[in-house]
């Protein structure tokens, strides 16, 4: 618990300083709450129906929310500090089970952040709990959505489950930030493409 909290606090402080040095504004609580990061991954455990999932998320969240989706990693144009900055701007992190879920540590500590892991059930194996423990230790709300697939395959997410959790998140944010709108209104939620 304590090492993870201290690490998250240190990353947040460095990310904040890097934003200031680059002349970028620090995200406020409302902007952060209205930003969703969806981590993607190539190959095994990629979200096979991610296009439909993103469409459903955009529809249930509405135009006040921004969905930022990308693949972390140098070869995808998102080295560590780029990934840290993008996640630091978010209040809700969604991603498939795997090492990329460690990026939850870049969510701002002290924020009412949410983490949604897309998991799976392999025959004879217990559900992995490492990312649940990380989210809990950082004080975040954690959800697990069980997809079709396994450790070595693509994952087909349960769209109804994902959108139900997103609707719950939207209600939570609207209660915390009533009447908030984006500084530049758009007709629909924006999705930042991966920078490749």
C-alpha positions in Angstrom: 0.0 0.0 0.0 2.5 2.7 1.1 5.2 2.1 -1.6 2.5 2.2 -4.3 0.9 5.4 -2.9 4.3 7.1 -2.6 5.2 6.0 -6.2 1.9 7.4 -7.5 2.5 10.7 -5.6 6.0 11.0 -7.0 4.9 10.3 -10.6 2.0 12.9 -10.2 4.5 15.5 -8.9 6.9 14.9 -11.8 4.1 14.9 -14.4 2.7 18.1 -13.0 6.2 19.8 -13.3 6.7 18.5 -16.8 3.3 20.0 -17.8 4.3 23.3 -16.3 7.7 23.3 -18.0 6.0 22.6 -21.4 3.5 25.5 -20.8 0.6 23.1 -20.6 -2.2 23.7 -18.0 -2.7 21.4 -15.1 -6.1 19.5 -15.6 -8.7 20.5 -13.0 -10.9 18.0 -11.3 -13.9 18.5 -13.7 -11.8 18.1 -16.8 -10.1 15.0 -15.4 -13.4 13.5 -14.4 -14.7 14.0 -17.9 -11.7 12.3 -19.6 -11.7 8.5 -20.2 -8.5 6.7 -21.3 -9.0 3.4 -23.0 -5.7 1.5 -23.3 -5.4 -0.8 -26.3 -2.9 -3.6 -27.0 -1.9 -5.4 -30.1 -1.8 -9.2 -30.4 -3.0 -11.3 -27.5 -5.7 -9.9 -25.2 -6.4 -7.1 -27.6 -10.0 -6.0 -27.5 -11.4 -7.6 -30.7 -14.6 -5.5 -30.7 -13.0 -2.3 -29.6 -14.6 -0.2 -32.3 -18.1 -1.2 -31.2 -17.1 -0.8 -27.6 -15.8 2.8 -28.2 -19.0 3.6 -30.1 -21.1 2.3 -27.2 -19.0 4.2 -24.6 -19.3 7.5 -26.6 -23.1 7.0 -26.8 -23.6 6.3 -23.1 -21.2 9.0 -21.9 -22.4 11.8 -24.1 -20.7 14.9 -25.5 -19.3 16.3 -22.2 -16.8 13.4 -22.1 -13.6 12.9 -24.1 -12.4 9.3 -24.9 -8.6 9.1 -25.4 -7.6 5.7 -26.8 -4.1 4.6 -27.5 -1.5 1.8 -27.3 1.2 2.6 -24.7 4.8 2.1 -25.8 7.7 3.7 -27.6 7.0 1.9 -30.9 3.4 3.3 -30.8 4.4 6.9 -30.3 3.6 6.8 -26.6 6.7 6.5 -24.5 6.4 6.4 -20.7 6.1 10.1 -20.1 3.6 10.6 -22.9 1.5 7.7 -21.5 1.9 9.2 -18.0 0.6 12.6 -19.1 -2.4 11.1 -21.0 -3.4 8.9 -18.1 -2.8 11.8 -15.6 -5.5 13.8 -17.5 -8.1 11.1 -16.9 -10.5 10.1 -14.2 -11.4 6.7 -15.7 -8.9 4.1 -17.1 -10.1 1.1 -19.1 -7.9 -1.6 -20.4 -7.5 -5.3 -21.0 -5.7 -7.5 -18.4 -1.9 -7.3 -18.8 1.1 -5.3 -17.8 -0.3 -2.1 -19.4 -2.7 -1.9 -16.5 0.2 -0.7 -14.3 -0.4 2.7 -16.0 -3.2 3.2 -13.4 -0.4 4.4 -11.2 -0.3 7.6 -13.4 -3.9 8.5 -12.4 -3.9 11.5 -10.1 -3.7 10.4 -6.5 -6.5 11.9 -4.4 -8.9 11.9 -7.4 -12.1 9.8 -7.3 -10.6 7.8 -10.3 -12.1 4.6 -11.6 -10.3 1.6 -13.1 -12.1 -0.9 -15.3 -10.1 -4.0 -16.2 -11.3 -6.2 -19.1 -10.5 -9.7 -17.8 -11.2 -13.3 -18.7 -11.6 -16.7 -17.0 -9.2 -19.5 -18.0 -10.3 -23.0 -17.1 -8.8 -24.1 -13.8 -7.4 -20.6 -13.0 -8.5 -18.1 -10.5 -9.2 -14.5 -11.6 -6.1 -12.4 -11.5 -6.2 -9.9 -8.7 -3.0 -7.8 -9.1 -4.7 -4.8 -10.8 -7.6 -4.9 -8.3 -5.0 -4.7 -5.5 -3.2 -1.8 -7.2 -6.4 0.2 -7.7 -7.5 -0.4 -4.2 -4.1 0.5 -2.8 -4.2 3.8 -4.7 -7.7 4.6 -3.4 -9.5 4.1 -6.8 -12.9 2.5 -7.6 -12.2 -0.8 -9.4 -14.4 -2.8 -11.8 -13.7 -6.1 -13.6 -15.6 -7.0 -16.7 -15.3 -10.6 -17.9 -14.7 -10.9 -21.6 -14.8 -14.0 -23.9 -11.3 -15.2 -24.5 -8.3 -16.1 -22.5 -4.7 -15.1 -21.7 -3.4 -16.1 -25.2 -6.3 -14.8 -27.4 -8.1 -11.7 -28.3 -10.9 -10.6 -25.9 -14.5 -10.0 -26.9 -15.8 -7.6 -24.3 -19.3 -7.8 -22.8 -20.7 -4.6 -24.3 -23.7 -4.4 -22.0 -21.5 -4.8 -19.0 -19.0 -2.1 -20.1 -21.7 0.4 -21.0 -23.5 -0.2 -17.7 -20.3 0.6 -15.8 -19.7 3.6 -18.0 -23.3 4.8 -17.3 -22.6 4.4 -13.5 -19.4 6.5 -14.0 -21.3 9.2 -15.8 -23.9 9.4 -13.1 -21.1 9.6 -10.5 -19.4 12.5 -12.4 -22.6 14.4 -13.0 -23.4 14.3 -9.3 -19.9 15.6 -8.5 -19.8 18.2 -11.3 -23.4 19.3 -12.0 -23.9 21.5 -15.0 -20.3 21.1 -16.2 -19.7 21.3 -19.9 -16.5 21.1 -22.0 -14.8 24.5 -22.7 -15.2 23.9 -26.5 -18.6 22.1 -27.1 -18.7 19.4 -29.7 -21.5 17.5 -31.3 -20.2 14.2 -30.1 -17.5 12.8 -27.8 -14.0 13.0 -29.4 -11.8 10.0 -29.6 -8.1 10.7 -29.9 -6.6 8.2 -32.3 -3.4 6.3 -31.3 -0.4 8.3 -32.4 1.1 5.9 -34.9 
